Amino acid sequence: MKKYTKKQMYWGGGAAVVVILIGIGLFYRPHASQTSDTATATPIVQRETPTETFTKDPNETFVAALRRVILKNYPSKECKIETQEDPKGTFTSAYIAYPESDTPGQNWYVHAELCNPKYAANTSIRYFMYYKDTPDKFYFFEKTPDEL
């Protein structure tokens, strides 16, 4: 378990602290008194409602499904699927990455059109989730700046 200092946690009279990490609500409940220098936190994962749900072959990898469904008409070698697995192995998150613009004054997300701009990272929070308990599906989530 990760230790958090008092400076890293908001105590709020002992109420749970909510942290949003790639769209997954993680609730940290302190297990130490407010007078201690550190508190132990236990994460609890809650699922949000997806923007879109996709089907996949249960034997197909999550990355292969993303390439087949999302990047089907986008053959650019510049498109990268960045993944991160939950430490417990219950889910994997992913997003579509591409090279940022190095041209002064140009938006960093200008190359999104190379990698399916409907799903590639931009000023919204966009990501995919694959849960091990639903091997025939993966999900897309999007949060616009107005929703945050």
CYANA upper distance limits for C-alpha pairs under 8 A (distance plus 0.5 A):
  1 MET  CA     40 THR  CA      7.17
  1 MET  CA     41 ALA  CA      7.22
  1 MET  CA     42 THR  CA      7.38
  2 LYS  CA     40 THR  CA      6.85
  2 LYS  CA     41 ALA  CA      6.89
  3 LYS  CA     38 THR  CA      6.79
  3 LYS  CA     39 ALA  CA      6.34
  3 LYS  CA     40 THR  CA      5.48
  3 LYS  CA     41 ALA  CA      7.15
  4 TYR  CA      8 GLN  CA      6.31
  4 TYR  CA      9 MET  CA      7.06
  4 TYR  CA     38 THR  CA      6.06
  4 TYR  CA     39 ALA  CA      6.03
  4 TYR  CA     40 THR  CA      7.02
  4 TYR  CA     41 ALA  CA      7.78
  5 THR  CA      9 MET  CA      7.12
  5 THR  CA     37 ASP  CA      6.54
  5 THR  CA     38 THR  CA      5.01
  5 THR  CA     39 ALA  CA      6.97
  6 LYS  CA     10 TYR  CA      7.84
  6 LYS  CA     11 TRP  CA      8.35
  6 LYS  CA     37 ASP  CA      6.67
  6 LYS  CA     38 THR  CA      6.56
  6 LYS  CA     39 ALA  CA      7.83
  9 MET  CA     17 VAL  CA      7.89
 10 TYR  CA     17 VAL  CA      6.99
 11 TRP  CA     15 ALA  CA      6.98
 11 TRP  CA     16 ALA  CA      8.23
 11 TRP  CA     17 VAL  CA      7.85
 11 TRP  CA     30 PRO  CA      8.39
 11 TRP  CA     34 GLN  CA      7.94
 12 GLY  CA     16 ALA  CA      8.25
 12 GLY  CA     17 VAL  CA      8.41
 14 GLY  CA     29 ARG  CA      8.47
 14 GLY  CA     30 PRO  CA      7.73
 14 GLY  CA     34 GLN  CA      8.39
 15 ALA  CA     29 ARG  CA      7.84
 16 ALA  CA     27 PHE  CA      6.79
 16 ALA  CA     28 TYR  CA      6.33
 16 ALA  CA     29 ARG  CA      5.40
 16 ALA  CA     30 PRO  CA      7.85
 17 VAL  CA     27 PHE  CA      6.21
 17 VAL  CA     28 TYR  CA      5.73
 17 VAL  CA     29 ARG  CA      6.96
 18 VAL  CA     25 GLY  CA      7.27
 18 VAL  CA     26 LEU  CA      6.51
 18 VAL  CA     27 PHE  CA      5.33
 18 VAL  CA     28 TYR  CA      7.05
 19 VAL  CA     25 GLY  CA      6.65
 19 VAL  CA     26 LEU  CA      5.86
 19 VAL  CA     27 PHE  CA      6.90
 19 VAL  CA     28 TYR  CA      8.26
 20 ILE  CA     24 ILE  CA      6.31
 20 ILE  CA     25 GLY  CA      5.45
 20 ILE  CA     26 LEU  CA      6.70
 21 LEU  CA     25 GLY  CA      7.14
 21 LEU  CA     26 LEU  CA      7.67
 22 ILE  CA    125 ILE  CA      8.01
 22 ILE  CA    127 TYR  CA      7.72
 23 GLY  CA     48 GLU  CA      7.83
 23 GLY  CA    141 PHE  CA      8.03
 24 ILE  CA     45 VAL  CA      7.14
 24 ILE  CA     46 GLN  CA      6.76
 24 ILE  CA     47 ARG  CA      6.73
 24 ILE  CA     48 GLU  CA      7.27
 25 GLY  CA     44 ILE  CA      8.40
 25 GLY  CA     45 VAL  CA      6.55
 25 GLY  CA     46 GLN  CA      6.01
 25 GLY  CA     47 ARG  CA      7.79
 25 GLY  CA     48 GLU  CA      8.40
 26 LEU  CA     43 PRO  CA      6.17
 26 LEU  CA     44 ILE  CA      6.02
 26 LEU  CA     45 VAL  CA      5.80
 26 LEU  CA     46 GLN  CA      7.43
 27 PHE  CA     42 THR  CA      8.18
 27 PHE  CA     43 PRO  CA      6.14
 27 PHE  CA     44 ILE  CA      5.98
 27 PHE  CA     45 VAL  CA      7.75
 28 TYR  CA     41 ALA  CA      5.77
 28 TYR  CA     42 THR  CA      6.06
 28 TYR  CA     43 PRO  CA      5.90
 28 TYR  CA     44 ILE  CA      7.70
 29 ARG  CA     41 ALA  CA      6.11
 29 ARG  CA     42 THR  CA      6.76
 29 ARG  CA     43 PRO  CA      8.30
 30 PRO  CA     39 ALA  CA      6.14
 30 PRO  CA     40 THR  CA      6.40
 30 PRO  CA     41 ALA  CA      5.85
 30 PRO  CA     42 THR  CA      8.25
 31 HIS  CA     39 ALA  CA      6.44
 31 HIS  CA     40 THR  CA      5.99
 31 HIS  CA     41 ALA  CA      7.08
 32 ALA  CA     36 SER  CA      7.03
 32 ALA  CA     38 THR  CA      7.78
 32 ALA  CA     39 ALA  CA      5.44
 32 ALA  CA     40 THR  CA      7.11
 33 SER  CA     39 ALA  CA      8.08
 49 THR  CA    141 PHE  CA      8.41
 50 PRO  CA    139 TYR  CA      6.48
 50 PRO  CA    140 PHE  CA      6.30
 50 PRO  CA    141 PHE  CA      5.56
 50 PRO  CA    142 GLU  CA      8.40
 51 THR  CA    139 TYR  CA      8.01
 51 THR  CA    140 PHE  CA      6.16
 51 THR  CA    141 PHE  CA      5.42
 51 THR  CA    142 GLU  CA      6.79
 52 GLU  CA    139 TYR  CA      6.35
 52 GLU  CA    140 PHE  CA      5.61
 52 GLU  CA    141 PHE  CA      7.39
 53 THR  CA    137 LYS  CA      7.36
 53 THR  CA    138 PHE  CA      6.56
 53 THR  CA    139 TYR  CA      5.09
 53 THR  CA    140 PHE  CA      6.86
 54 PHE  CA    137 LYS  CA      6.02
 54 PHE  CA    138 PHE  CA      5.84
 54 PHE  CA    139 TYR  CA      6.53
 54 PHE  CA    140 PHE  CA      8.45
 55 THR  CA    136 ASP  CA      6.11
 55 THR  CA    137 LYS  CA      4.89
 55 THR  CA    138 PHE  CA      6.94
 56 LYS  CA     60 GLU  CA      7.36
 56 LYS  CA     65 ALA  CA      6.74
 56 LYS  CA    135 PRO  CA      8.10
 56 LYS  CA    136 ASP  CA      5.34
 56 LYS  CA    137 LYS  CA      5.90
 56 LYS  CA    138 PHE  CA      7.72
 57 ASP  CA     65 ALA  CA      8.50
 57 ASP  CA    135 PRO  CA      8.15
 57 ASP  CA    136 ASP  CA      6.02
 58 PRO  CA    135 PRO  CA      5.32
 58 PRO  CA    136 ASP  CA      5.09
 58 PRO  CA    137 LYS  CA      8.37
 59 ASN  CA    135 PRO  CA      8.40
 60 GLU  CA     64 ALA  CA      6.88
 60 GLU  CA     65 ALA  CA      6.93
 61 THR  CA     65 ALA  CA      6.70
 62 PHE  CA     66 LEU  CA      6.78
 62 PHE  CA    130 TYR  CA      7.23
 62 PHE  CA    138 PHE  CA      8.12
 63 VAL  CA     67 ARG  CA      6.73
 63 VAL  CA     81 ILE  CA      7.55
 64 ALA  CA     68 ARG  CA      6.59
 65 ALA  CA     69 VAL  CA      6.40
 65 ALA  CA     70 ILE  CA      8.35
 66 LEU  CA     70 ILE  CA      5.68
 66 LEU  CA     71 LEU  CA      7.08
 67 ARG  CA     71 LEU  CA      5.24
 67 ARG  CA     72 LYS  CA      6.57
 68 ARG  CA     72 LYS  CA      5.53
 70 ILE  CA    116 ASN  CA      7.57
 70 ILE  CA    119 TYR  CA      7.98
 71 LEU  CA     75 PRO  CA      7.47
 71 LEU  CA    115 CYS  CA      6.98
 71 LEU  CA    116 ASN  CA      6.93
 73 ASN  CA    116 ASN  CA      8.47
 74 TYR  CA    114 LEU  CA      6.88
 74 TYR  CA    115 CYS  CA      6.11
 74 TYR  CA    116 ASN  CA      6.96
 75 PRO  CA     79 CYS  CA      8.43
 76 SER  CA    114 LEU  CA      6.79
 76 SER  CA    115 CYS  CA      7.56
 78 GLU  CA     98 TYR  CA      6.12
 78 GLU  CA     99 PRO  CA      7.19
 78 GLU  CA    114 LEU  CA      7.98
 78 GLU  CA    115 CYS  CA      8.33
 79 CYS  CA     96 ILE  CA      7.23
 79 CYS  CA     97 ALA  CA      6.40
 79 CYS  CA     98 TYR  CA      5.55
 79 CYS  CA    114 LEU  CA      7.50
 79 CYS  CA    115 CYS  CA      5.94
 80 LYS  CA     96 ILE  CA      6.30
 80 LYS  CA     97 ALA  CA      5.46
 80 LYS  CA     98 TYR  CA      6.54
 81 ILE  CA     94 ALA  CA      6.97
 81 ILE  CA     95 TYR  CA      6.33
 81 ILE  CA     96 ILE  CA      5.38
 81 ILE  CA     97 ALA  CA      6.61
 82 GLU  CA     94 ALA  CA      5.86
 82 GLU  CA     95 TYR  CA      5.97
 82 GLU  CA     96 ILE  CA      6.93
 82 GLU  CA     97 ALA  CA      7.20
 83 THR  CA     92 THR  CA      7.21
 83 THR  CA     93 SER  CA      6.07
 83 THR  CA     94 ALA  CA      4.72
 83 THR  CA     95 TYR  CA      7.25
 84 GLN  CA     92 THR  CA      6.16
 84 GLN  CA     93 SER  CA      5.87
 84 GLN  CA     94 ALA  CA      6.90
 85 GLU  CA     89 GLY  CA      6.78
 85 GLU  CA     90 THR  CA      8.44
 85 GLU  CA     91 PHE  CA      6.60
 85 GLU  CA     92 THR  CA      4.75
 85 GLU  CA     93 SER  CA      6.86
 86 ASP  CA     90 THR  CA      6.67
 86 ASP  CA     91 PHE  CA      6.01
 86 ASP  CA     92 THR  CA      6.46
 86 ASP  CA     93 SER  CA      8.47
 89 GLY  CA    132 LYS  CA      8.27
 90 THR  CA    131 TYR  CA      6.54
 90 THR  CA    132 LYS  CA      5.92
 90 THR  CA    133 ASP  CA      7.96
 91 PHE  CA    129 MET  CA      7.45
 91 PHE  CA    130 TYR  CA      6.02
 91 PHE  CA    131 TYR  CA      4.79
 91 PHE  CA    132 LYS  CA      6.21
 92 THR  CA    129 MET  CA      6.31
 92 THR  CA    130 TYR  CA      5.74
 92 THR  CA    131 TYR  CA      7.06
 93 SER  CA    127 TYR  CA      7.37
 93 SER  CA    128 PHE  CA      6.07
 93 SER  CA    129 MET  CA      5.01
 93 SER  CA    130 TYR  CA      6.89
 94 ALA  CA    127 TYR  CA      6.14
 94 ALA  CA    128 PHE  CA      5.53
 94 ALA  CA    129 MET  CA      6.90
 95 TYR  CA    120 ALA  CA      7.51
 95 TYR  CA    121 ALA  CA      7.33
 95 TYR  CA    126 ARG  CA      7.26
 95 TYR  CA    127 TYR  CA      5.16
 95 TYR  CA    128 PHE  CA      6.55
 96 ILE  CA    115 CYS  CA      7.67
 96 ILE  CA    119 TYR  CA      7.53
 96 ILE  CA    120 ALA  CA      5.32
 96 ILE  CA    121 ALA  CA      6.52
 96 ILE  CA    127 TYR  CA      8.07
 97 ALA  CA    115 CYS  CA      8.28
 97 ALA  CA    120 ALA  CA      6.95
 97 ALA  CA    121 ALA  CA      6.79
 98 TYR  CA    111 HIS  CA      7.14
 98 TYR  CA    112 ALA  CA      7.16
 98 TYR  CA    114 LEU  CA      8.23
 98 TYR  CA    115 CYS  CA      7.60
 99 PRO  CA    111 HIS  CA      7.28
100 GLU  CA    108 TRP  CA      5.40
100 GLU  CA    109 TYR  CA      6.60
100 GLU  CA    110 VAL  CA      7.87
100 GLU  CA    111 HIS  CA      7.33
101 SER  CA    106 GLN  CA      7.06
101 SER  CA    107 ASN  CA      7.27
101 SER  CA    108 TRP  CA      5.44
101 SER  CA    109 TYR  CA      7.46
101 SER  CA    110 VAL  CA      7.00
101 SER  CA    111 HIS  CA      7.50
102 ASP  CA    106 GLN  CA      8.15
102 ASP  CA    108 TRP  CA      8.13
106 GLN  CA    110 VAL  CA      7.61
109 TYR  CA    121 ALA  CA      7.81
109 TYR  CA    122 ASN  CA      6.05
109 TYR  CA    123 THR  CA      8.33
111 HIS  CA    115 CYS  CA      8.20
112 ALA  CA    116 ASN  CA      7.10
112 ALA  CA    117 PRO  CA      5.53
112 ALA  CA    120 ALA  CA      6.32
112 ALA  CA    121 ALA  CA      7.61
112 ALA  CA    122 ASN  CA      7.88
113 GLU  CA    117 PRO  CA      5.37
115 CYS  CA    119 TYR  CA      8.40
115 CYS  CA    120 ALA  CA      6.62
116 ASN  CA    120 ALA  CA      6.42
117 PRO  CA    121 ALA  CA      8.30
119 TYR  CA    126 ARG  CA      7.17
119 TYR  CA    127 TYR  CA      8.27
120 ALA  CA    126 ARG  CA      7.53
121 ALA  CA    125 ILE  CA      7.46
121 ALA  CA    126 ARG  CA      6.24
121 ALA  CA    127 TYR  CA      8.24
122 ASN  CA    126 ARG  CA      8.04
123 THR  CA    144 THR  CA      7.89
123 THR  CA    145 PRO  CA      7.63
124 SER  CA    142 GLU  CA      7.16
124 SER  CA    143 LYS  CA      6.14
124 SER  CA    144 THR  CA      4.92
124 SER  CA    145 PRO  CA      6.27
125 ILE  CA    141 PHE  CA      8.30
125 ILE  CA    142 GLU  CA      5.94
125 ILE  CA    143 LYS  CA      5.49
125 ILE  CA    144 THR  CA      6.84
125 ILE  CA    145 PRO  CA      8.32
126 ARG  CA    140 PHE  CA      7.85
126 ARG  CA    141 PHE  CA      6.19
126 ARG  CA    142 GLU  CA      4.98
126 ARG  CA    143 LYS  CA      7.13
127 TYR  CA    140 PHE  CA      6.36
127 TYR  CA    141 PHE  CA      5.96
127 TYR  CA    142 GLU  CA      7.19
128 PHE  CA    138 PHE  CA      7.46
128 PHE  CA    139 TYR  CA      5.86
128 PHE  CA    140 PHE  CA      4.91
128 PHE  CA    141 PHE  CA      6.62
129 MET  CA    138 PHE  CA      6.25
129 MET  CA    139 TYR  CA      5.61
129 MET  CA    140 PHE  CA      6.98
129 MET  CA    141 PHE  CA      8.37
130 TYR  CA    134 THR  CA      8.11
130 TYR  CA    135 PRO  CA      8.07
130 TYR  CA    137 LYS  CA      7.49
130 TYR  CA    138 PHE  CA      5.21
130 TYR  CA    139 TYR  CA      6.97
131 TYR  CA    135 PRO  CA      7.28
131 TYR  CA    137 LYS  CA      8.44
131 TYR  CA    138 PHE  CA      7.67
134 THR  CA    138 PHE  CA      8.33
143 LYS  CA    147 GLU  CA      6.35
143 LYS  CA    148 LEU  CA      7.24
144 THR  CA    148 LEU  CA      7.22
